[in-house]
Amino acid sequence: MFRLNKTFKRFITVLIFLILVSGSSYFSIKYHDTKGIRNWRSEIFADAAGYNIYLPAMFIYNWDGKSFPVDIEKQTGTGFNIDPSTGKIFTKYTCGVAFMQLPFFLAANLISNVTLGGTDGYNYLNYRSLDIAGCFYMWLGFFFIFFMLRKRFSFLLSAATACFIVFGSNVFFYGFIHPGMSHIYSFAVFAAFLWSFDKISEYEKFTFRQMFIAGSLLGIATLIRPTNIFIGLVFIFWNTFSWKDIKLRLKKILTWKPVLATFFPCVLLLIPQMIYWNYAFDAPLLYSYKGEGFTNWKSPEIMALWFEPNNGLFPYAPIMVLIFTGIIITIIKKNKSAFLPLVIFVIMSYIFASWYMVSYGSSFGCRPFAEFFVFFSLPLASLIKYPRKKLIKGFIVLIAVLCMLFTVKMTLIYNDNYFMTKEKWNWKEYKSLIGRGIKIIEEDFEDCKIIPGEIIETNDPDHGKYILSVSKDKEFPTVNLEESYTKGTYSFWRYANVSVDVKADTNVFFLIVYTTDSCGKQVRWSALDVKYDENKLNQWQTIHLYDAFVGGEYGEGVKLKFYLWNSNHQAFYFDNLKVFLH
């Protein structure tokens, strides 16, 4: 009966996991589907392309760069380079991320080969497979955190804390929005590593098998990001508090069998990387980040790393305030493992703040800390459990929920609103980012009066009752979409995405003009090119246009206007002009 009950629980756990992965993957795919356009929003772009390159190189092109699609490195943001003379493929990134993406890559290729007759490694399914991979590893890390906490806390508290960690930090951003980056894979491996070692940490002896598993996870984590090697501090500080505890732990670990079991898989996992380095750089071991490095060892920018509005840790993950409070309380109460989060935070802060670019590029929050939130789950859960009064406990939970909602909100708008100002400590831009969000304005002609020859009635099942019929002699059709600027909500860096539905029987080109008018005078004019796919004539096509600059330091009385310019005097049908202001 007990075995049946345990089996049933496992079945329910797997079922819930699959439902969560499936649901979040669906929304991630919808979020990322840019109809084949490759830009900085794509899952395989810039750094992400550099991590991923091992897979198409190995399984499709046999490490021959000359066989790759023309200019693919430029199309994917130059995350890797191909030598045109030798065909060698160069990437500075280690292969750990590719190792984690491998099952999803192979599945995408298998489906592509069956349904499409082949793949170049960069087709629609390859991109969508990373959406699924990001969600899969995000929820896998969530469950490992939950199971680790469940040994110490109630079901509800464990689940709530795991939610706060995933959605109250930039873990959600790198699982849902940028799954091509390394952080979500490190997060899942960190959580698995902590959970597996937690199960054995208080045993009198460690077996070869137990330490081999721990060593394998440590090796994979290091292969994903070399700085991840510092999670080895778990061996010393997890479930210990006093010097006596630490000495006993070291005595158990520093014998030949645990040491061999830990380092053997690490060395084994390093071999493929050494083979690649030897192929690309003629050296089995090297530092591949030439021109980049930890150049600020003597003067690390720690305050900027923690608090600068341009990707600082605390401004985008305010739940860190609660986590630090929990760390202090667990140390005061002399809880086991109390020092590990603090030690990791201090050491990694120094290392990350020593990097030559403390903002770590176009990222969300302090991205190198994303995976390390795994180790902050225990102090956060301890903080929530500690108060005896329900009112205080409820207040802490409320603050945690508000912090989580704030980070989720910032996450969902940040992919289109990354901090672009060149000024450091620009709190005005940060405040503007908080105040704004995504707003949609649209014209679907459903509230318009019929204008013979222009706004006509249609029975098309894919559209509303009315559409716009543009004739050859109509240079400026009847489309006029306006939005008033609201003081304080538009920063200099505001942008818009535009989508339109077009149907024609020939190749069509026209412009969507957008202007900024102040007190009846035009202060700025620009336009977006709309090109109808001539290979799909007489079909409604939804055309997406990105990054129209509409920002500025404007006050009241300023309007943003959109209209059509049929500059080539062509005939076509038009519907559903949507502008996503972000």
HUKAVEN-V25627 format. One record per residue. N is the residue number from 1. RES is the residue in three letters. PSI is psi as a letter, one per 40 degrees, with the letter a starting at -180 (none if undefined). OMEGA is omega in degrees with one decimal (* if undefined). BURIAL is I if it has 16 or more other ideal C-beta (glycine too) atoms within 10 Angstrom, else O. Layout:
# HUKAVEN-V25627
{{N/RES/PSI/OMEGA/BURIAL} {N/RES/PSI/OMEGA/BURIAL}}
This chain:
# HUKAVEN-V25627
{{1/MET/d/179.8/O} {2/PHE/d/179.7/O} {3/ARG/d/178.6/O} {4/LEU/d/179.8/O} {5/ASN/d/179.3/O} {6/LYS/d/178.0/O} {7/THR/d/179.7/O} {8/PHE/d/178.1/O} {9/LYS/d/178.9/O} {10/ARG/d/178.5/O} {11/PHE/d/179.7/O} {12/ILE/d/179.1/O} {13/THR/d/179.5/O} {14/VAL/d/-179.8/O} {15/LEU/d/178.4/O} {16/ILE/d/179.3/O} {17/PHE/d/-179.1/O} {18/LEU/d/178.1/O} {19/ILE/d/179.4/O} {20/LEU/d/179.1/I} {21/VAL/d/-178.4/I} {22/SER/d/-178.3/O} {23/GLY/d/-179.0/O} {24/SER/d/177.4/I} {25/SER/d/178.6/I} {26/TYR/d/-178.6/O} {27/PHE/d/177.1/O} {28/SER/d/177.5/I} {29/ILE/d/177.5/I} {30/LYS/d/-178.6/O} {31/TYR/d/-172.1/O} {32/HIS/e/-171.9/I} {33/ASP/g/-179.5/O} {34/THR/f/176.1/O} {35/LYS/f/174.7/O} {36/GLY/e/179.7/O} {37/ILE/h/178.7/O} {38/ARG/h/176.0/I} {39/ASN/a/-173.8/O} {40/TRP/e/175.0/O} {41/ARG/e/-173.6/I} {42/SER/i/-179.5/I} {43/GLU/d/179.6/I} {44/ILE/g/-178.5/I} {45/PHE/i/178.0/I} {46/ALA/b/-177.8/I} {47/ASP/d/-178.1/I} {48/ALA/d/177.1/I} {49/ALA/d/177.8/I} {50/GLY/d/176.2/I} {51/TYR/d/-171.4/I} {52/ASN/e/-170.0/I} {53/ILE/d/-180.0/I} {54/TYR/d/-172.9/I} {55/LEU/d/176.4/I} {56/PRO/d/179.1/I} {57/ALA/d/-176.8/I} {58/MET/d/-167.8/I} {59/PHE/e/-178.9/O} {60/ILE/d/-169.3/I} {61/TYR/e/176.5/I} {62/ASN/f/176.8/O} {63/TRP/f/175.2/O} {64/ASP/h/-176.7/O} {65/GLY/d/-179.8/I} {66/LYS/e/-178.9/O} {67/SER/e/-178.5/O} {68/PHE/i/173.8/I} {69/PRO/i/-177.1/O} {70/VAL/h/176.6/O} {71/ASP/f/-177.7/O} {72/ILE/d/179.3/I} {73/GLU/d/178.0/I} {74/LYS/d/179.8/O} {75/GLN/d/-178.5/I} {76/THR/f/169.9/I} {77/GLY/f/177.5/I} {78/THR/f/173.1/O} {79/GLY/e/175.6/I} {80/PHE/i/-179.6/I} {81/ASN/i/177.1/I} {82/ILE/h/176.7/I} {83/ASP/h/-176.1/O} {84/PRO/d/-177.5/O} {85/SER/d/-177.2/O} {86/THR/d/-176.4/O} {87/GLY/e/178.1/O} {88/LYS/i/-178.0/I} {89/ILE/h/-175.9/I} {90/PHE/h/171.9/I} {91/THR/h/179.9/I} {92/LYS/e/-173.6/I} {93/TYR/i/177.4/I} {94/THR/i/-167.8/I} {95/CYS/e/-177.2/I} {96/GLY/d/179.5/I} {97/VAL/d/178.4/I} {98/ALA/d/177.3/I} {99/PHE/d/-179.9/I} {100/MET/d/-179.2/I} {101/GLN/e/-171.3/I} {102/LEU/d/-178.5/I} {103/PRO/d/-178.1/O} {104/PHE/d/176.4/I} {105/PHE/d/-179.8/I} {106/LEU/d/178.1/O} {107/ALA/d/178.8/O} {108/ALA/d/179.4/I} {109/ASN/d/179.2/I} {110/LEU/d/179.2/O} {111/ILE/d/179.4/O} {112/SER/d/179.9/I} {113/ASN/d/-179.5/O} {114/VAL/d/-172.8/O} {115/THR/d/-175.6/O} {116/LEU/e/179.3/O} {117/GLY/e/178.7/O} {118/GLY/i/179.9/O} {119/THR/i/174.7/I} {120/ASP/e/-179.6/O} {121/GLY/e/-177.3/I} {122/TYR/f/-179.6/I} {123/ASN/a/-176.4/I} {124/TYR/d/-176.7/O} {125/LEU/d/176.9/I} {126/ASN/d/178.0/I} {127/TYR/d/-178.5/I} {128/ARG/d/179.3/I} {129/SER/d/177.6/I} {130/LEU/d/173.8/I} {131/ASP/d/179.2/I} {132/ILE/d/180.0/I} {133/ALA/d/179.8/I} {134/GLY/d/179.2/I} {135/CYS/d/179.1/I} {136/PHE/d/-177.3/I} {137/TYR/d/176.2/I} {138/MET/d/-179.4/I} {139/TRP/d/175.7/I} {140/LEU/d/176.0/I} {141/GLY/d/177.2/I} {142/PHE/d/-176.6/I} {143/PHE/d/177.1/I} {144/PHE/d/175.6/I} {145/ILE/d/-179.7/I} {146/PHE/d/-178.1/I} {147/PHE/d/176.5/I} {148/MET/d/-179.5/I} {149/LEU/d/-174.3/I} {150/ARG/d/176.8/O} {151/LYS/e/-172.8/O} {152/ARG/d/-171.6/I} {153/PHE/i/179.8/I} {154/SER/i/178.9/O} {155/PHE/d/-176.0/O} {156/LEU/d/-179.4/O} {157/LEU/d/179.1/I} {158/SER/d/-179.9/I} {159/ALA/d/-179.7/I} {160/ALA/d/-179.8/I} {161/THR/d/177.2/I} {162/ALA/d/176.2/I} {163/CYS/d/-180.0/I} {164/PHE/d/-179.1/I} {165/ILE/d/-176.7/I} {166/VAL/d/-172.8/I} {167/PHE/e/176.8/I} {168/GLY/e/179.6/I} {169/SER/a/177.8/I} {170/ASN/e/173.1/I} {171/VAL/d/179.7/I} {172/PHE/d/179.8/I} {173/PHE/d/-176.2/I} {174/TYR/e/172.6/I} {175/GLY/d/-171.8/I} {176/PHE/d/-171.4/I} {177/ILE/d/179.1/I} {178/HIS/g/-176.9/I} {179/PRO/e/177.6/I} {180/GLY/e/179.2/I} {181/MET/i/-171.3/I} {182/SER/e/-163.1/I} {183/HIS/d/-177.6/I} {184/ILE/d/178.7/I} {185/TYR/d/173.8/I} {186/SER/d/-179.2/I} {187/PHE/d/-179.1/I} {188/ALA/d/179.8/I} {189/VAL/d/176.8/I} {190/PHE/d/-177.3/I} {191/ALA/d/178.2/I} {192/ALA/d/179.2/I} {193/PHE/d/-179.5/I} {194/LEU/d/179.5/I} {195/TRP/d/-176.6/I} {196/SER/d/180.0/I} {197/PHE/d/177.7/I} {198/ASP/d/-178.9/I} {199/LYS/d/-173.7/O} {200/ILE/e/-168.4/I} {201/SER/d/-177.2/I} {202/GLU/e/173.7/O} {203/TYR/i/178.8/O} {204/GLU/d/178.5/O} {205/LYS/i/175.6/O} {206/PHE/h/177.9/I} {207/THR/i/178.7/O} {208/PHE/d/-178.8/O} {209/ARG/d/-179.5/O} {210/GLN/d/-178.2/I} {211/MET/d/176.0/I} {212/PHE/d/177.5/I} {213/ILE/d/178.8/I} {214/ALA/d/179.2/I} {215/GLY/d/177.9/I} {216/SER/d/178.7/I} {217/LEU/d/176.1/I} {218/LEU/d/179.1/I} {219/GLY/d/178.5/I} {220/ILE/d/179.5/I} {221/ALA/d/-179.8/I} {222/THR/d/178.1/I} {223/LEU/d/176.2/I} {224/ILE/d/175.6/I} {225/ARG/h/-176.5/I} {226/PRO/d/179.6/O} {227/THR/e/178.6/I} {228/ASN/e/-179.1/I} {229/ILE/d/-178.1/O} {230/PHE/e/173.7/I} {231/ILE/e/173.1/I} {232/GLY/e/174.7/I} {233/LEU/e/176.3/I} {234/VAL/d/-179.7/I} {235/PHE/d/-176.0/I} {236/ILE/d/-166.5/O} {237/PHE/e/-178.0/I} {238/TRP/h/-177.2/I} {239/ASN/f/171.4/I} {240/THR/i/176.3/I} {241/PHE/d/-176.2/I} {242/SER/i/174.9/O} {243/TRP/d/177.9/O} {244/LYS/d/177.7/O} {245/ASP/d/-177.6/O} {246/ILE/d/178.8/O} {247/LYS/d/178.3/O} {248/LEU/d/178.6/O} {249/ARG/d/179.5/I} {250/LEU/d/178.8/O} {251/LYS/d/179.6/O} {252/LYS/d/-175.0/I} {253/ILE/d/-172.6/O} {254/LEU/f/168.5/O} {255/THR/i/-169.1/O} {256/TRP/d/-175.6/O} {257/LYS/d/176.8/O} {258/PRO/d/180.0/I} {259/VAL/d/178.9/O} {260/LEU/d/-178.7/O} {261/ALA/d/-179.3/I} {262/THR/d/-172.9/I} {263/PHE/d/-179.3/O} {264/PHE/d/178.6/I} {265/PRO/d/177.7/I} {266/CYS/d/179.2/I} {267/VAL/d/-179.9/O} {268/LEU/d/-179.4/O} {269/LEU/d/-179.9/I} {270/LEU/d/-175.2/I} {271/ILE/d/178.2/O} {272/PRO/d/179.0/I} {273/GLN/d/178.5/I} {274/MET/d/177.5/O} {275/ILE/d/178.6/O} {276/TYR/d/-179.9/I} {277/TRP/d/179.5/I} {278/ASN/d/177.3/O} {279/TYR/d/-173.0/O} {280/ALA/d/-170.7/I} {281/PHE/e/178.9/O} {282/ASP/f/176.8/O} {283/ALA/h/-177.8/O} {284/PRO/d/177.4/O} {285/LEU/h/177.8/O} {286/LEU/i/172.6/O} {287/TYR/h/-169.9/O} {288/SER/e/-178.5/I} {289/TYR/g/-178.5/O} {290/LYS/h/-178.6/O} {291/GLY/e/177.6/O} {292/GLU/i/178.7/O} {293/GLY/a/-179.9/O} {294/PHE/g/-173.3/O} {295/THR/e/-176.9/O} {296/ASN/f/-178.8/I} {297/TRP/d/-175.3/O} {298/LYS/d/-179.7/O} {299/SER/g/-179.1/O} {300/PRO/h/-178.2/I} {301/GLU/g/-174.0/I} {302/ILE/d/-179.3/I} {303/MET/d/177.0/O} {304/ALA/d/178.7/I} {305/LEU/d/-176.7/I} {306/TRP/d/-164.7/I} {307/PHE/e/-177.9/O} {308/GLU/h/-179.1/I} {309/PRO/d/175.7/I} {310/ASN/g/175.3/I} {311/ASN/f/172.5/I} {312/GLY/i/-176.5/I} {313/LEU/d/-173.1/I} {314/PHE/d/-179.3/I} {315/PRO/d/-178.3/I} {316/TYR/e/175.3/I} {317/ALA/g/-178.5/I} {318/PRO/e/176.8/I} {319/ILE/e/176.2/I} {320/MET/d/177.6/I} {321/VAL/d/177.5/O} {322/LEU/d/-180.0/I} {323/ILE/d/179.4/I} {324/PHE/d/175.4/I} {325/THR/d/177.7/I} {326/GLY/d/177.6/I} {327/ILE/d/-180.0/I} {328/ILE/d/-178.2/O} {329/ILE/d/-178.9/I} {330/THR/d/176.4/I} {331/ILE/d/178.8/O} {332/ILE/d/-179.1/O} {333/LYS/e/178.3/O} {334/LYS/f/176.2/O} {335/ASN/i/174.9/I} {336/LYS/i/-178.4/I} {337/SER/e/-175.2/I} {338/ALA/d/-175.4/I} {339/PHE/d/-175.3/I} {340/LEU/d/179.8/I} {341/PRO/d/-179.5/I} {342/LEU/d/-180.0/I} {343/VAL/d/179.2/O} {344/ILE/d/-179.1/I} {345/PHE/d/-177.8/I} {346/VAL/d/-177.5/O} {347/ILE/d/-177.7/O} {348/MET/d/176.5/I} {349/SER/d/179.4/I} {350/TYR/d/-178.9/O} {351/ILE/d/-177.5/I} {352/PHE/d/179.7/I} {353/ALA/e/177.8/I} {354/SER/e/178.9/I} {355/TRP/i/-173.2/I} {356/TYR/d/178.3/O} {357/MET/g/-171.1/O} {358/VAL/d/178.1/I} {359/SER/e/178.1/I} {360/TYR/f/172.2/I} {361/GLY/a/-177.7/O} {362/SER/g/-177.5/I} {363/SER/i/178.0/I} {364/PHE/h/-177.8/I} {365/GLY/a/179.8/I} {366/CYS/g/-167.6/I} {367/ARG/d/179.8/I} {368/PRO/e/178.8/I} {369/PHE/e/-172.5/I} {370/ALA/d/-176.5/I} {371/GLU/d/-176.4/I} {372/PHE/e/174.7/I} {373/PHE/e/174.5/I} {374/VAL/d/-175.1/I} {375/PHE/e/178.7/I} {376/PHE/e/-177.2/I} {377/SER/d/-177.5/I} {378/LEU/d/177.4/I} {379/PRO/d/178.7/I} {380/LEU/d/177.4/I} {381/ALA/d/179.3/I} {382/SER/d/178.4/I} {383/LEU/d/-179.1/I} {384/ILE/d/-177.7/I} {385/LYS/d/-168.4/I} {386/TYR/d/-175.3/I} {387/PRO/h/177.1/O} {388/ARG/d/-178.8/O} {389/LYS/h/-177.8/O} {390/LYS/d/-178.7/O} {391/LEU/d/179.1/O} {392/ILE/d/178.1/O} {393/LYS/d/179.2/I} {394/GLY/d/178.6/O} {395/PHE/d/178.9/O} {396/ILE/d/178.6/I} {397/VAL/d/179.3/O} {398/LEU/d/178.2/O} {399/ILE/d/179.1/O} {400/ALA/d/178.7/I} {401/VAL/d/179.7/I} {402/LEU/d/176.5/O} {403/CYS/d/179.8/I} {404/MET/d/179.7/I} {405/LEU/d/177.5/O} {406/PHE/d/-178.1/I} {407/THR/d/177.9/I} {408/VAL/d/178.6/O} {409/LYS/d/179.0/O} {410/MET/d/179.2/I} {411/THR/d/-173.6/I} {412/LEU/d/178.0/I} {413/ILE/e/-169.2/O} {414/TYR/d/179.9/I} {415/ASN/d/177.1/I} {416/ASP/e/-174.5/I} {417/ASN/f/-175.4/I} {418/TYR/i/-170.3/I} {419/PHE/h/-170.1/I} {420/MET/e/-177.4/O} {421/THR/i/179.2/I} {422/LYS/e/-179.2/O} {423/GLU/h/175.6/O} {424/LYS/i/178.0/O} {425/TRP/f/180.0/O} {426/ASN/g/-177.8/I} {427/TRP/d/178.1/O} {428/LYS/d/177.6/O} {429/GLU/d/178.8/I} {430/TYR/d/178.5/I} {431/LYS/d/178.1/O} {432/SER/d/179.0/I} {433/LEU/d/177.6/I} {434/ILE/d/-173.6/O} {435/GLY/d/-176.9/O} {436/ARG/i/178.6/I} {437/GLY/a/179.9/O} {438/ILE/h/176.6/O} {439/LYS/h/-177.8/O} {440/ILE/h/169.9/O} {441/ILE/i/-174.4/O} {442/GLU/i/174.3/O} {443/GLU/h/179.5/I} {444/ASP/e/174.0/I} {445/PHE/e/-178.0/I} {446/GLU/d/-179.8/O} {447/ASP/e/-177.9/O} {448/CYS/i/173.5/O} {449/LYS/i/178.3/O} {450/ILE/h/175.5/O} {451/ILE/h/-176.6/O} {452/PRO/h/179.4/O} {453/GLY/e/179.3/O} {454/GLU/c/178.3/I} {455/ILE/h/-172.4/I} {456/ILE/i/178.3/O} {457/GLU/i/-178.6/O} {458/THR/i/175.7/I} {459/ASN/e/-179.0/O} {460/ASP/h/-176.6/O} {461/PRO/e/-177.3/O} {462/ASP/e/-176.1/O} {463/HIS/i/178.2/I} {464/GLY/a/-175.4/O} {465/LYS/d/-174.3/O} {466/TYR/i/174.6/I} {467/ILE/i/179.0/I} {468/LEU/h/175.9/I} {469/SER/h/-177.2/I} {470/VAL/h/179.6/I} {471/SER/i/-176.9/O} {472/LYS/d/-176.2/O} {473/ASP/e/-178.9/O} {474/LYS/h/-177.3/I} {475/GLU/d/179.4/O} {476/PHE/g/-178.3/O} {477/PRO/i/-177.1/I} {478/THR/g/174.2/O} {479/VAL/h/-177.8/I} {480/ASN/g/-177.5/O} {481/LEU/h/-175.8/I} {482/GLU/i/174.1/O} {483/GLU/h/178.6/I} {484/SER/h/174.8/O} {485/TYR/h/176.5/I} {486/THR/h/-174.8/O} {487/LYS/h/176.5/O} {488/GLY/e/-178.3/O} {489/THR/e/178.4/O} {490/TYR/h/175.6/I} {491/SER/i/179.3/I} {492/PHE/d/-173.0/O} {493/TRP/f/-177.0/I} {494/ARG/i/-178.5/I} {495/TYR/i/177.7/I} {496/ALA/i/169.1/I} {497/ASN/i/-176.2/I} {498/VAL/h/171.8/I} {499/SER/i/-179.8/I} {500/VAL/i/173.4/I} {501/ASP/h/-176.6/I} {502/VAL/i/175.5/I} {503/LYS/h/-178.0/I} {504/ALA/i/178.0/I} {505/ASP/e/177.3/O} {506/THR/i/178.0/O} {507/ASN/h/-173.4/O} {508/VAL/i/173.9/I} {509/PHE/h/174.4/O} {510/PHE/i/-175.4/I} {511/LEU/i/166.3/I} {512/ILE/h/-176.8/I} {513/VAL/h/173.7/I} {514/TYR/h/-175.8/I} {515/THR/i/171.9/I} {516/THR/h/-178.3/I} {517/ASP/h/178.2/I} {518/SER/h/179.2/I} {519/CYS/f/177.0/O} {520/GLY/e/-179.6/O} {521/LYS/h/-179.5/O} {522/GLN/h/-179.1/O} {523/VAL/e/177.2/O} {524/ARG/i/-179.8/O} {525/TRP/h/175.3/O} {526/SER/i/-176.3/O} {527/ALA/i/176.2/I} {528/LEU/h/178.8/I} {529/ASP/h/176.4/O} {530/VAL/h/-178.8/I} {531/LYS/h/180.0/O} {532/TYR/h/-177.7/I} {533/ASP/h/-176.8/O} {534/GLU/e/177.7/O} {535/ASN/e/-179.5/O} {536/LYS/f/-177.8/O} {537/LEU/i/178.5/O} {538/ASN/f/175.0/O} {539/GLN/i/173.8/O} {540/TRP/h/177.3/I} {541/GLN/h/173.7/I} {542/THR/h/-176.2/O} {543/ILE/h/-177.2/I} {544/HIS/h/178.5/O} {545/LEU/h/-170.2/I} {546/TYR/i/167.5/I} {547/ASP/f/169.5/O} {548/ALA/h/-176.1/I} {549/PHE/h/-178.4/O} {550/VAL/e/-174.7/I} {551/GLY/i/178.6/I} {552/GLY/i/177.7/I} {553/GLU/g/-176.2/O} {554/TYR/i/176.7/I} {555/GLY/a/-179.9/O} {556/GLU/i/175.7/O} {557/GLY/e/179.7/O} {558/VAL/h/-176.8/I} {559/LYS/i/173.0/O} {560/LEU/h/-175.6/I} {561/LYS/i/175.7/O} {562/PHE/h/174.7/I} {563/TYR/i/-177.4/I} {564/LEU/i/173.5/I} {565/TRP/h/179.1/O} {566/ASN/g/-170.8/I} {567/SER/d/-179.2/O} {568/ASN/e/178.9/O} {569/HIS/g/179.0/O} {570/GLN/i/179.4/I} {571/ALA/h/178.3/O} {572/PHE/i/175.0/I} {573/TYR/i/-172.1/I} {574/PHE/i/179.0/I} {575/ASP/i/169.6/I} {576/ASN/g/170.7/I} {577/LEU/h/-179.0/I} {578/LYS/h/179.2/I} {579/VAL/h/179.6/I} {580/PHE/h/179.4/I} {581/LEU/h/-176.0/I} {582/HIS/none/*/I}}
